[in-house]
Amino acid sequence: MLVANEADLPQTQALILLSRNMKIHEWRIAGNAVPTQSTLTWVYGPNPYLSTFFRFNTRDEFDYIRSIFADLKICKLNEKHLKRVR
């Protein structure tokens, strides 16, 4: 946690970004544990955003997780970013 009292340093200007990285080791799909090597990064600051690097074994897994994220209003996963891993 970062804490600052701006009144103590009036001439100092700083941009502070906080982020939280989460490793996802498994998806829970229709009640079943499915292994994955995915990450989710939350970035907080003046322009907050969410960054994802998700891996799916099948298109059905992608569709299931996309619907869950949409229902929770976390983010919209776009299929145009899908790339086949060889």
C-alpha positions, 0 to 999 in steps of 0.5 A: 500500500502506498500512502502520501500526504500531498501537502508535505510535498507540494512541488513534487508531481508524480504519477502512481500506477498500481497493478495486480497480476493474477495467475490463473491455473485452472478454469472452472467450466461447467463444474469441472477443473480445466488446466490453463496458464493464464494471467489477468492484470488489473491496472489502477491509476488515472486511466485504469484498464484490464489486461488479459493473457488467456489460454484455452484448450478449446473454442468451447472453453473460450465461449464459456469463459467469455459468457461468464466475464460478460455476465459479471461485466468484467470485460468483453473477450473478443474472438478476433484476438484468438490465436492457435498455439502450435 
